[in-house]
Amino acid sequence: MFPTLLKKEMREQRRTHRLLIFVVAFALIGLMSPLIARYTPLLLRSIPDVPAELAAIIPDPTLKDAVDQYTKNFSQLGLLLVIVLTMGIIAQEKERGTAGMLFTKPVRRSAFVLAKWLASMGSLLAGLLLAAVGCLFYTWILFEPLPIGGFLALNALLMVFLGFFMTLALTGSALARSQPMAAGYAFALVVVALILGALPWLGEYMPGRLMAWGWGLVMGGAASAWPALIVSLGLTGLALLAACLYLEKEEL
């Protein structure tokens, strides 16, 4: 039964264009990041009203700027996209009554949640792969080749980072009975996670630390963040478990 559910959710990802949006939006982020890093200083210098003294101190773009732009874009635009595309996928089926109809059959509710999570993670992975290829290509043209091993590690950590917030959005959707409620729950959970990550004594163990680690792996930094990776994976598992347990007990 689970393979059938998973096929249904993968088909749903295509039918609702979530997969297409992930692929196109993430590919654009990957392509645009080195372009923005390369040409932003040139555009600033070309503004007519910029004093010559100020234009002279604008630094030339480097490989570091391309990696900075890539990680920043995914920590902002990528994060927002993940939340928006995930926050209603369970609540909308409750709202329409299709979830209740499905659960009259011998289908475990936890399997229903896991199928949606895996299908969403698959779309996320497809988008990240295209983004990585685009960024590698344009960075090679505009700057210099990126270190493949470090850049792959950065994208693996990005997958964990975005997967964590995707799981929070999925959990918010499982808690809600309507799509507006799902949006509220999802953003509330994300905001709480971001606030906790901003606390100095806790931030070293939260998913946001993975971005700095990934950046360092590309640029040759030595600092690692294994505790943050372990905690991120653990919190993702707990959020997914909470979604499954809540839906198992909910009356539909």
Secondary structure, 3 states (H helix, E strand, C coil): CHHHHHHHHHHHHHHCCHHHHHHHHHHHHHHHHHHHHHHHHHHHHHCCCCCHHHHHHCCCCCHHHHHHHHHHHHHHHHHHHHHHHHCCCCHHHHHHCHHHHHHCCCCCHHHHHHHHHHHHHHHHHHHHHHHHHHHHHHHHHHCCCCCHHHHHHHHHHHHHHHHHHHHHHHHHHHHCCCHHHHHHHHHHHHHHHHHHHHCCCCHHHCCCHHHHHHHHHHHCCCCCCHHHHHHHHHHHHHHHHHHHHHHHHCCC
